[in-house]
């Protein structure tokens, strides 16, 4: 304001002086204009008066000076004092600028809601949750205990509605509201806290993996991943894919879920991922396409037994040849097991093994429980061929006679194992039973019990006398027919192959005892590279590649993905026909027919009702090698088998398992197991023994 009091008079004086020096006519014109300006300034709006006064006053002053000079002597000395006097008056008359009002002018515009601008990240998050997330995404919730870790990273606790758990929150919607990637968000329950509280963790944006090791850690090796707490020790590329050597980083056994791993790695067929593991390390093979889409046919050379007793039966996923043992050159015969559903390739496997036995001079007995429809090509090319459940059980009765006869011969020769003989006293005998599970489903319990008794005896002691037993069935779930531990123990000495089965549960149960972790093994699909879910939805047709013959060779607690050599029925018969048919020749026991089996298992009184006890006893002696009433015959110590059973149970003082009781009595009296078993049944029927549990026997008191 003070600057205006100085500069304004100077400006006015200059203008006045200039006006005074004008010619009279010009001064009069300026005066007229000054009067008009004074009138306009007086009637102007307040905010315009100051500017107009600045122009009007000098012009009006020029008119006044012109009037003064009319009476005075014109000249510069007269004009200057007049100009000075005018300037002084101008200062006094200079209008004042109106004072600014400290009150804001009233506004007619509608009032606006003030916008709250949070000053901190925590305040912003709380505001966002209250106004949006807690209303539409997680209704009724609020955020507490926010811990900002920098950038968009934070942790907090979501508090649910009073007395209610935190509602289910869609991470996709929550990520969109927070403006972060969905993979950055995690919801975790709070240990020991109410479901009303849930921890929210928002991590920094995940960096994209640039190496194979980083990809594995991100996709698979997390605590909840398909291969938790594992690292890649080494890797190598192959023509078919890549192989990884993994190791578990903590003290737990390695565990890899192939189905979940296939999902994480976007692999459409889990069997393209092959896992072989020991306790803490594993080799994972990732194939671009299925490695076993096709295999070659078997040759005579493949099926010829090598010096180590093995034959080539198929190809592993990595191209190596799979060899399985037929005999143990140092331990005798071997027992083996193969399981697979209809169409899985069991029959082809059986044909190849039987052809190898013919080439090697091993006598083959074959039982087809399905009435001759499973292995029809072997009829006439093996020493013994039985069809139907009853026909197979009749053959098993003769197998028991063969077992006892061989045991007696080797005892006379003081030979502990057939493998120890320079010249074996008899050829190796291999018995294959296809669709073995059908025996367990037979309606006659006597059939089931008899088959179980014989097979357990053969599997337990057959190896040392040169008798091997091979079971082929829908699964290895044989607990109703055989002791599961016995199956697995003997399967480890021979071979066990699991082909495609009907369900994940059947696969898992069949693998128990053969591999440490059944989850490492994927069930085989019926078709390879076949119809996908997209094809089903859109109705697209694709060529199907059968997986018949594909399965796992089980050995050393490992499951190796493999495929049996391809063959056709014509080719199988050609392989079976090669060479000659090894036979046992004449045996010191009669061949049991189905009719003889039915007579044996007929209800009591069939022969006894005619009072022909001698005939019944004679038939039983021919069939079993001992009379029916042998349980009451005396042992070397003068006691009957029944008395010995009672004495052993009394001495034990508690219930005994059937297997242990039979072994104890047979050892005490030097008698066979079948006689003791008959004695047990008789004592139970008479009420002198009770069965407190499955397979358990005890005295009534």
Legacy VTK file of the C-alpha trace (Angstrom):
# vtk DataFile Version 3.0
C-alpha trace
ASCII
DATASET POLYDATA
POINTS 701 float
0.000 0.000 0.000
2.848 2.483 0.823
4.399 1.982 -2.606
1.157 3.163 -4.197
1.201 6.415 -2.119
4.631 7.132 -3.597
4.292 5.998 -7.196
0.744 7.288 -7.796
1.443 11.026 -7.096
4.540 10.910 -9.237
2.498 9.493 -12.089
-0.234 12.106 -11.578
2.292 14.973 -11.507
3.831 13.822 -14.728
0.481 13.597 -16.458
-0.573 17.001 -15.120
2.631 18.671 -16.283
2.256 17.134 -19.708
-1.283 18.379 -19.932
-0.247 21.860 -18.875
2.393 22.120 -21.586
-0.184 21.280 -24.227
-1.566 24.040 -26.480
-4.674 25.750 -25.105
-7.003 23.980 -27.484
-5.570 20.597 -26.509
-5.789 21.454 -22.809
-9.454 22.380 -23.185
-10.105 19.048 -24.929
-8.245 17.194 -22.210
-10.248 18.989 -19.582
-13.471 17.977 -21.204
-12.346 14.406 -21.245
-11.225 14.714 -17.588
-14.709 15.861 -16.579
-16.298 12.928 -18.290
-13.746 10.683 -16.587
-14.538 12.178 -13.162
-18.243 11.552 -13.715
-17.608 7.943 -14.846
-15.270 7.295 -11.936
-17.836 8.555 -9.462
-20.469 6.183 -10.826
-18.230 3.130 -11.269
-18.290 -0.090 -9.346
-16.005 -0.045 -6.316
-13.490 -2.414 -7.839
-13.133 -0.117 -10.942
-13.025 3.360 -9.276
-9.306 3.384 -8.492
-8.191 2.872 -12.083
-10.561 5.492 -13.433
-9.610 8.105 -10.777
-5.974 7.704 -11.856
-6.874 8.877 -15.375
-9.556 11.436 -14.529
-7.615 13.527 -11.978
-4.633 14.488 -14.203
-6.919 15.452 -17.075
-9.119 17.541 -14.817
-5.980 19.174 -13.391
-4.863 20.247 -16.867
-8.156 22.084 -17.396
-7.771 23.912 -14.076
-4.209 25.008 -14.905
-5.374 26.306 -18.250
-7.883 28.508 -16.504
-5.243 29.837 -14.113
-2.868 30.835 -16.929
-5.584 33.026 -18.479
-5.127 35.509 -15.632
-1.427 35.070 -15.040
1.562 35.724 -17.189
2.182 32.494 -19.071
5.531 30.898 -18.479
7.276 28.018 -16.882
7.764 29.494 -13.404
3.999 29.933 -13.015
3.155 26.461 -14.262
5.486 24.551 -12.034
4.116 25.825 -8.671
0.639 25.186 -9.964
1.530 21.681 -10.936
3.071 21.073 -7.540
-0.007 22.422 -5.775
-2.217 20.204 -7.878
-0.214 17.125 -7.077
-0.530 17.785 -3.366
-4.254 18.062 -3.676
-4.324 14.880 -5.698
-2.735 12.981 -2.828
-5.411 14.192 -0.439
-8.168 13.391 -2.878
-6.769 10.007 -3.971
-9.424 7.355 -3.288
-8.807 4.543 -0.861
-9.025 0.810 -1.944
-11.781 -0.844 0.025
-10.607 -3.212 2.736
-10.781 -6.934 1.958
-13.418 -8.802 3.848
-12.159 -11.663 6.052
-15.490 -13.426 5.608
-15.815 -15.567 2.519
-18.618 -14.470 0.257
-21.727 -16.524 0.444
-21.884 -19.136 -2.254
-25.002 -20.416 -3.874
-23.310 -23.686 -5.056
-24.344 -26.885 -3.235
-21.977 -27.987 -0.483
-19.590 -30.853 -1.409
-18.675 -33.751 0.910
-15.080 -33.301 1.996
-12.729 -36.015 0.703
-10.673 -37.744 3.374
-7.115 -38.200 2.253
-5.362 -40.782 4.493
-1.970 -39.683 5.587
-0.466 -43.213 6.075
-0.557 -46.619 4.347
-2.326 -48.120 7.364
-5.014 -45.428 7.309
-5.491 -45.868 3.571
-5.885 -49.664 4.002
-8.401 -49.278 6.820
-10.379 -46.751 4.759
-10.376 -49.024 1.695
-11.530 -51.966 3.786
-14.323 -50.014 5.498
-15.684 -48.426 2.330
-15.318 -51.287 -0.166
-13.764 -54.634 0.823
-15.628 -54.984 4.104
-18.901 -54.218 2.313
-18.864 -56.274 -0.884
-15.947 -58.745 -0.783
-15.790 -59.744 2.900
-19.047 -58.376 4.346
-19.019 -57.471 8.009
-15.250 -57.782 8.444
-12.665 -55.263 9.477
-8.886 -55.064 9.419
-6.663 -54.928 12.513
-3.005 -55.222 13.516
-1.684 -53.936 10.197
2.062 -54.356 9.781
3.313 -52.463 6.725
6.496 -54.031 5.376
7.159 -51.559 2.599
5.625 -51.021 -0.824
2.434 -53.060 -1.136
3.643 -55.753 1.259
1.889 -56.023 4.613
0.322 -58.425 7.057
-2.888 -57.909 9.018
-5.647 -59.749 10.832
-9.126 -59.970 9.350
-11.754 -59.811 12.090
-15.059 -61.439 11.218
-18.541 -60.357 12.298
-19.208 -60.677 16.015
-19.614 -64.306 16.997
-19.151 -65.553 13.412
-16.199 -66.926 11.456
-14.528 -64.878 8.780
-16.564 -65.470 5.592
-15.009 -67.108 2.553
-13.023 -64.521 0.619
-12.392 -64.698 -3.112
-8.663 -63.975 -3.489
-9.180 -62.863 -7.076
-11.624 -60.140 -6.047
-9.487 -59.167 -3.057
-6.390 -58.859 -5.236
-8.288 -56.630 -7.678
-9.436 -54.374 -4.827
-5.936 -54.083 -3.370
-4.306 -53.661 -6.758
-1.856 -56.558 -6.336
-1.299 -59.913 -8.003
-3.409 -62.792 -6.736
-0.270 -64.846 -6.103
0.869 -62.204 -3.591
-2.063 -62.863 -1.245
-2.326 -65.613 1.345
-4.975 -66.320 3.972
-3.771 -68.313 6.974
-5.617 -69.508 10.083
-4.116 -68.322 13.351
-2.945 -71.194 15.517
-5.016 -71.503 18.681
-7.283 -68.602 17.707
-10.990 -68.487 16.929
-12.177 -68.852 13.300
-13.313 -65.270 13.799
-9.707 -64.252 13.120
-7.732 -64.940 9.934
-4.282 -63.653 9.010
-3.937 -61.854 5.681
-0.473 -61.733 4.132
0.297 -59.628 1.100
3.793 -60.285 -0.140
5.814 -58.376 -2.688
5.117 -59.131 -6.356
6.613 -62.506 -7.228
9.575 -62.393 -9.527
9.304 -64.607 -12.589
11.666 -67.592 -12.389
14.631 -67.390 -14.722
16.264 -70.763 -14.000
15.071 -74.354 -13.699
15.900 -74.346 -9.985
13.825 -71.202 -9.386
10.915 -72.673 -11.359
11.034 -75.855 -9.265
11.073 -73.926 -6.005
8.117 -71.824 -7.126
5.941 -74.576 -8.630
6.785 -77.728 -6.692
9.073 -77.450 -3.666
6.948 -75.300 -1.351
5.776 -76.675 1.995
2.358 -77.431 0.450
3.659 -78.257 -3.015
3.648 -81.635 -4.787
7.332 -82.196 -3.892
7.738 -80.383 -0.567
11.159 -79.322 0.707
13.119 -80.624 -2.254
15.951 -79.118 -4.265
17.441 -79.969 -7.648
20.889 -81.504 -7.231
21.457 -82.023 -10.938
19.605 -82.155 -14.218
20.219 -83.207 -17.781
18.373 -82.886 -21.050
17.598 -85.948 -23.154
16.127 -86.427 -26.596
12.775 -87.231 -24.978
12.680 -84.590 -22.216
14.566 -83.719 -19.041
15.662 -85.664 -15.944
15.992 -84.130 -12.493
17.928 -85.431 -9.502
16.097 -84.274 -6.365
16.940 -84.383 -2.678
14.817 -83.753 0.388
16.231 -80.899 2.467
14.855 -81.921 5.858
14.877 -85.176 7.815
11.637 -86.530 6.304
11.367 -89.170 3.515
10.997 -87.710 0.056
7.408 -87.472 -1.153
6.232 -86.529 -4.644
2.614 -86.471 -5.756
2.766 -87.024 -9.496
-0.841 -85.987 -10.183
-0.398 -82.644 -8.385
3.010 -82.157 -10.010
1.452 -82.722 -13.434
-1.118 -80.023 -12.635
1.557 -77.535 -11.523
3.684 -78.193 -14.611
0.685 -78.214 -16.996
1.239 -81.841 -18.071
-1.950 -83.435 -19.386
-0.924 -87.068 -18.662
0.616 -87.801 -15.237
2.323 -90.933 -16.606
4.586 -88.641 -18.634
6.137 -87.830 -15.265
8.100 -90.816 -13.975
9.465 -90.902 -10.426
11.982 -93.358 -9.004
12.918 -92.730 -5.396
14.768 -94.079 -2.407
14.449 -92.689 1.101
15.588 -89.081 0.586
16.409 -88.715 -3.118
14.510 -89.202 -6.342
14.969 -89.095 -10.101
12.094 -87.354 -11.891
11.853 -87.798 -15.656
9.671 -85.305 -17.555
8.864 -86.498 -21.075
7.608 -84.386 -23.981
5.472 -87.304 -25.188
4.777 -90.653 -23.578
8.009 -92.689 -23.756
6.244 -96.057 -24.115
3.755 -95.401 -26.896
5.221 -98.312 -28.839
7.534 -101.244 -28.092
9.014 -103.970 -30.245
8.022 -107.620 -30.334
9.700 -110.227 -28.158
12.288 -112.541 -29.679
13.520 -116.020 -28.830
16.717 -114.442 -27.525
14.719 -112.247 -25.123
12.961 -115.296 -23.657
16.035 -117.486 -23.256
17.107 -117.718 -19.614
20.481 -116.108 -18.932
23.081 -117.480 -16.524
21.594 -115.372 -13.736
18.161 -116.971 -14.262
16.529 -113.889 -15.847
14.713 -113.225 -19.120
13.963 -109.972 -20.980
10.268 -109.191 -20.717
9.915 -105.541 -21.765
11.359 -102.029 -21.923
11.599 -99.379 -19.196
10.587 -95.758 -19.746
14.211 -94.738 -20.276
14.811 -97.382 -22.961
16.607 -99.964 -20.817
15.494 -103.589 -21.046
13.484 -104.973 -18.115
14.653 -108.408 -17.001
12.744 -110.591 -14.543
13.974 -113.770 -12.800
12.437 -117.145 -13.599
14.638 -119.136 -11.231
17.336 -118.387 -8.689
20.458 -120.395 -9.590
21.484 -120.372 -5.940
18.100 -120.433 -4.192
15.758 -122.582 -6.248
12.363 -121.717 -7.702
10.747 -118.298 -7.374
7.232 -117.034 -6.748
5.869 -114.066 -8.645
2.780 -111.913 -8.928
1.170 -109.824 -11.662
-1.985 -107.764 -11.396
-4.048 -105.885 -13.924
-7.622 -105.388 -15.023
-9.158 -106.844 -18.187
-7.290 -105.537 -21.230
-4.216 -104.485 -19.278
-1.921 -107.074 -20.883
-1.794 -109.863 -18.266
-2.369 -112.576 -20.846
0.494 -111.379 -23.060
2.781 -111.309 -20.024
1.724 -114.861 -19.107
2.279 -116.110 -22.676
5.806 -114.697 -22.784
6.755 -116.154 -19.399
5.330 -119.587 -20.228
7.149 -119.529 -23.588
10.370 -118.729 -21.725
9.732 -121.670 -19.363
9.344 -124.037 -22.328
12.584 -122.742 -23.844
14.374 -123.292 -20.537
13.064 -126.771 -19.752
10.847 -125.645 -16.880
7.629 -127.655 -16.547
4.517 -125.439 -16.716
1.165 -126.042 -15.084
-1.457 -123.455 -16.008
-4.800 -122.818 -14.369
-7.398 -120.553 -16.001
-10.100 -119.761 -13.450
-12.138 -117.978 -16.113
-13.084 -121.236 -17.807
-10.412 -121.247 -20.514
-11.006 -117.751 -21.921
-7.927 -116.044 -20.440
-5.078 -118.230 -21.703
-6.563 -120.451 -24.439
-3.364 -120.459 -26.512
-1.441 -122.576 -23.995
-3.749 -125.594 -24.161
-1.812 -128.588 -25.446
1.520 -126.766 -25.062
2.004 -127.188 -21.313
2.238 -130.251 -19.064
-1.024 -129.496 -17.228
-3.884 -127.176 -18.143
-6.955 -126.704 -15.941
-9.990 -124.479 -16.468
-12.657 -123.179 -14.101
-12.282 -122.698 -10.362
-12.996 -126.339 -9.524
-10.594 -127.604 -12.177
-7.868 -125.296 -10.850
-8.409 -126.410 -7.233
-8.273 -130.066 -8.355
-4.909 -129.269 -9.967
-3.799 -127.615 -6.701
-4.553 -130.861 -4.850
-2.134 -132.667 -7.168
0.353 -129.842 -6.640
0.256 -130.537 -2.925
0.963 -134.224 -3.621
3.890 -133.191 -5.822
5.173 -130.940 -3.044
5.036 -133.738 -0.475
6.610 -136.291 -2.794
9.496 -133.960 -3.672
10.017 -133.136 -0.016
10.259 -136.861 0.836
12.695 -137.553 -2.034
14.994 -134.683 -1.068
14.886 -135.773 2.567
16.097 -139.250 1.529
18.831 -137.608 -0.569
19.697 -135.337 2.381
19.340 -132.441 -0.049
18.268 -129.141 1.474
17.678 -127.191 -1.769
17.262 -128.264 -5.357
19.762 -125.585 -6.380
22.463 -127.424 -4.398
22.220 -130.573 -6.545
24.687 -131.025 -9.362
21.958 -132.909 -11.213
18.483 -131.973 -9.875
16.371 -135.049 -9.034
13.376 -133.507 -10.871
12.759 -130.533 -13.179
11.687 -127.147 -11.982
7.893 -126.793 -11.901
6.142 -123.446 -12.413
2.421 -123.107 -11.669
0.556 -120.109 -13.136
-3.009 -119.338 -11.998
-4.795 -116.663 -14.019
-7.771 -114.727 -12.568
-6.792 -116.050 -9.148
-9.191 -113.620 -7.450
-12.123 -115.683 -8.741
-11.246 -118.413 -6.218
-11.838 -115.915 -3.408
-15.292 -115.140 -4.848
-16.350 -118.787 -5.165
-19.560 -119.447 -3.174
-18.269 -122.702 -1.622
-16.205 -121.860 1.444
-14.639 -125.329 1.402
-13.181 -124.558 -2.033
-11.782 -121.277 -0.766
-10.304 -122.801 2.396
-8.700 -125.706 0.530
-7.126 -123.379 -2.080
-5.799 -121.084 0.638
-4.256 -123.977 2.565
-2.502 -125.455 -0.475
-1.215 -122.154 -1.872
0.188 -121.079 1.488
2.038 -124.388 1.814
3.447 -124.121 -1.706
4.454 -120.482 -1.333
6.044 -121.176 2.070
8.167 -124.236 1.230
7.939 -124.785 -2.534
11.077 -122.885 -3.511
13.590 -125.343 -2.102
11.972 -128.323 -3.892
11.850 -126.502 -7.236
8.174 -125.452 -7.301
7.406 -121.856 -8.180
3.970 -120.295 -7.949
2.713 -117.401 -10.081
-0.504 -115.539 -9.331
-2.181 -113.375 -11.977
-5.282 -111.458 -10.973
-7.267 -108.246 -11.115
-5.304 -106.926 -8.147
-2.884 -107.980 -5.441
-5.616 -107.644 -2.804
-5.600 -111.322 -1.854
-6.109 -111.108 1.896
-9.102 -113.467 1.699
-6.933 -116.134 0.072
-3.375 -115.500 1.192
-1.478 -113.777 3.946
-0.586 -110.330 2.590
2.853 -110.308 4.199
3.602 -113.705 2.690
2.702 -112.422 -0.777
4.979 -109.417 -0.486
7.903 -111.326 1.009
7.838 -113.898 -1.791
7.157 -111.260 -4.445
10.422 -109.557 -3.535
12.375 -112.748 -4.223
10.765 -113.328 -7.626
9.087 -110.577 -9.564
5.969 -108.465 -9.144
4.397 -106.433 -11.949
1.467 -104.071 -11.532
-0.307 -103.300 -14.794
-3.290 -100.977 -15.213
-5.901 -101.497 -12.497
-9.442 -100.198 -12.161
-9.025 -97.565 -9.468
-6.567 -95.443 -7.543
-7.482 -97.307 -4.346
-6.733 -100.700 -5.918
-3.402 -99.373 -7.121
-2.509 -97.999 -3.702
-3.483 -101.175 -1.864
-1.650 -103.383 -4.350
1.552 -101.384 -3.919
1.609 -101.489 -0.126
4.700 -103.367 0.982
6.315 -103.197 -2.462
7.164 -99.482 -2.553
7.739 -96.953 0.227
5.348 -94.331 -1.129
2.479 -95.466 -3.428
1.747 -91.826 -4.304
4.920 -91.842 -6.431
3.192 -94.239 -8.842
0.514 -92.990 -11.247
-2.211 -95.337 -12.375
-1.963 -96.246 -16.050
-4.522 -94.735 -18.391
-6.439 -97.002 -20.750
-5.325 -94.899 -23.732
-2.194 -92.861 -24.295
-2.498 -89.445 -25.880
-6.192 -90.088 -26.314
-9.280 -88.004 -25.746
-8.880 -85.063 -23.379
-11.590 -83.229 -21.446
-11.617 -80.514 -24.123
-12.152 -83.187 -26.773
-15.053 -84.607 -24.778
-16.678 -81.190 -24.400
-16.238 -80.152 -28.037
-16.937 -83.619 -29.469
-13.551 -84.040 -31.133
-12.345 -87.513 -32.082
-8.724 -88.579 -31.664
-6.848 -91.746 -32.480
-6.432 -93.891 -29.372
-3.185 -95.623 -28.473
-3.757 -98.597 -26.187
-1.705 -98.831 -22.993
-1.973 -102.650 -22.845
1.202 -104.136 -21.383
2.213 -100.946 -19.601
2.809 -101.137 -15.863
5.382 -101.058 -13.095
8.102 -103.561 -12.311
8.298 -103.680 -8.518
11.649 -104.454 -6.932
13.919 -103.086 -4.213
11.120 -100.823 -2.921
10.993 -99.124 -6.312
8.411 -99.021 -9.072
9.882 -98.728 -12.574
7.515 -97.709 -15.366
7.795 -100.281 -18.159
5.936 -101.984 -20.969
5.823 -105.663 -21.834
7.067 -106.604 -25.297
4.309 -106.520 -27.893
2.911 -109.750 -29.297
-0.209 -111.031 -31.016
-2.132 -114.269 -30.436
-0.560 -115.781 -33.554
2.913 -114.667 -32.526
2.352 -115.884 -28.969
1.431 -119.352 -30.193
4.510 -119.374 -32.424
6.692 -118.541 -29.418
4.931 -121.161 -27.292
5.348 -123.787 -29.999
9.085 -123.230 -30.260
11.017 -126.207 -28.897
9.353 -128.979 -26.912
6.967 -129.273 -23.984
8.735 -130.185 -20.721
6.718 -132.704 -18.688
6.938 -134.306 -15.276
6.183 -137.790 -16.568
4.718 -140.542 -14.404
4.009 -139.523 -10.818
3.422 -141.667 -7.702
-0.043 -140.197 -7.169
-3.264 -140.231 -9.203
-4.487 -137.163 -11.102
-7.377 -135.519 -9.283
-10.445 -134.890 -11.392
-13.184 -132.350 -10.777
-15.548 -135.209 -9.905
-13.097 -136.510 -7.284
-12.833 -133.005 -5.824
-16.609 -132.695 -5.562
-16.815 -136.074 -3.849
-14.199 -135.013 -1.322
-15.976 -131.762 -0.551
-19.470 -133.250 -0.445
-21.343 -132.944 2.870
-20.553 -135.571 5.490
-22.466 -138.822 5.002
-22.082 -139.071 1.226
-19.967 -142.229 1.665
-20.481 -142.733 5.391
-24.265 -142.865 4.956
-23.710 -146.121 3.124
-21.606 -147.365 6.072
-18.604 -147.569 3.767
-15.985 -146.008 6.047
-13.220 -147.973 4.389
-14.125 -146.590 0.950
-14.148 -143.003 2.240
-10.816 -143.458 3.987
-9.284 -145.070 0.902
-10.390 -142.170 -1.311
-8.976 -139.629 1.133
-5.686 -141.498 1.310
-5.401 -141.487 -2.478
-6.312 -137.790 -2.604
-4.275 -136.448 0.305
-1.723 -139.175 0.916
-3.315 -139.892 4.329
-6.614 -141.317 5.710
-9.377 -138.950 6.820
-9.147 -140.201 10.389
-5.440 -139.400 10.615
-6.026 -136.511 13.052
-6.706 -139.137 15.723
-3.591 -141.208 14.933
-0.719 -141.134 17.375
2.583 -139.360 16.883
5.976 -140.619 17.899
5.284 -139.706 21.542
2.018 -141.698 21.609
-0.290 -138.674 21.611
-2.980 -138.061 18.996
-2.930 -134.851 16.937
-6.060 -133.626 18.742
-4.406 -134.180 22.135
-1.274 -132.422 20.921
-3.305 -129.398 19.771
-4.978 -129.138 23.176
-1.632 -129.556 24.960
0.066 -126.806 22.883
-2.792 -124.355 23.524
-2.796 -125.186 27.254
0.935 -124.569 27.474
0.660 -121.283 25.544
-2.136 -120.089 27.855
-3.643 -117.703 25.281
-5.191 -117.806 21.790
-2.838 -118.754 18.959
-2.835 -117.989 15.258
-3.746 -120.910 13.019
-0.423 -120.782 11.218
1.636 -120.789 14.447
-0.488 -123.526 16.055
-0.216 -125.825 13.042
3.556 -125.325 12.849
3.984 -126.057 16.575
1.937 -129.301 16.491
3.476 -130.497 13.206
6.941 -129.968 14.668
5.990 -131.749 17.884
4.550 -134.863 16.204
6.515 -134.733 12.937
3.325 -134.773 10.886
2.138 -132.725 7.898
0.262 -129.442 8.175
-2.866 -130.764 6.506
-3.383 -133.368 9.240
-3.133 -130.716 11.950
-5.580 -128.504 10.076
-8.070 -131.349 9.866
-7.625 -131.885 13.610
-8.405 -128.214 14.278
-11.638 -128.407 12.297
-12.693 -131.565 14.113
-12.023 -130.036 17.557
-14.006 -126.925 16.665
-16.929 -129.015 15.433
-16.873 -130.996 18.707
-16.769 -127.818 20.790
-13.354 -128.618 22.290
-11.858 -125.461 20.660
-13.245 -121.992 20.039
-12.296 -119.264 17.522
-12.094 -115.913 19.367
-11.091 -114.139 16.183
-10.314 -114.630 12.500
-7.656 -117.323 12.176
-7.310 -117.633 15.987
-7.878 -120.740 18.150
-8.207 -121.129 21.942
-9.464 -123.523 24.580
-13.040 -122.874 25.766
-11.913 -122.044 29.303
LINES 1 702
701 0 1 2 3 4 5 6 7 8 9 10 11 12 13 14 15 16 17 18 19 20 21 22 23 24 25 26 27 28 29 30 31 32 33 34 35 36 37 38 39 40 41 42 43 44 45 46 47 48 49 50 51 52 53 54 55 56 57 58 59 60 61 62 63 64 65 66 67 68 69 70 71 72 73 74 75 76 77 78 79 80 81 82 83 84 85 86 87 88 89 90 91 92 93 94 95 96 97 98 99 100 101 102 103 104 105 106 107 108 109 110 111 112 113 114 115 116 117 118 119 120 121 122 123 124 125 126 127 128 129 130 131 132 133 134 135 136 137 138 139 140 141 142 143 144 145 146 147 148 149 150 151 152 153 154 155 156 157 158 159 160 161 162 163 164 165 166 167 168 169 170 171 172 173 174 175 176 177 178 179 180 181 182 183 184 185 186 187 188 189 190 191 192 193 194 195 196 197 198 199 200 201 202 203 204 205 206 207 208 209 210 211 212 213 214 215 216 217 218 219 220 221 222 223 224 225 226 227 228 229 230 231 232 233 234 235 236 237 238 239 240 241 242 243 244 245 246 247 248 249 250 251 252 253 254 255 256 257 258 259 260 261 262 263 264 265 266 267 268 269 270 271 272 273 274 275 276 277 278 279 280 281 282 283 284 285 286 287 288 289 290 291 292 293 294 295 296 297 298 299 300 301 302 303 304 305 306 307 308 309 310 311 312 313 314 315 316 317 318 319 320 321 322 323 324 325 326 327 328 329 330 331 332 333 334 335 336 337 338 339 340 341 342 343 344 345 346 347 348 349 350 351 352 353 354 355 356 357 358 359 360 361 362 363 364 365 366 367 368 369 370 371 372 373 374 375 376 377 378 379 380 381 382 383 384 385 386 387 388 389 390 391 392 393 394 395 396 397 398 399 400 401 402 403 404 405 406 407 408 409 410 411 412 413 414 415 416 417 418 419 420 421 422 423 424 425 426 427 428 429 430 431 432 433 434 435 436 437 438 439 440 441 442 443 444 445 446 447 448 449 450 451 452 453 454 455 456 457 458 459 460 461 462 463 464 465 466 467 468 469 470 471 472 473 474 475 476 477 478 479 480 481 482 483 484 485 486 487 488 489 490 491 492 493 494 495 496 497 498 499 500 501 502 503 504 505 506 507 508 509 510 511 512 513 514 515 516 517 518 519 520 521 522 523 524 525 526 527 528 529 530 531 532 533 534 535 536 537 538 539 540 541 542 543 544 545 546 547 548 549 550 551 552 553 554 555 556 557 558 559 560 561 562 563 564 565 566 567 568 569 570 571 572 573 574 575 576 577 578 579 580 581 582 583 584 585 586 587 588 589 590 591 592 593 594 595 596 597 598 599 600 601 602 603 604 605 606 607 608 609 610 611 612 613 614 615 616 617 618 619 620 621 622 623 624 625 626 627 628 629 630 631 632 633 634 635 636 637 638 639 640 641 642 643 644 645 646 647 648 649 650 651 652 653 654 655 656 657 658 659 660 661 662 663 664 665 666 667 668 669 670 671 672 673 674 675 676 677 678 679 680 681 682 683 684 685 686 687 688 689 690 691 692 693 694 695 696 697 698 699 700
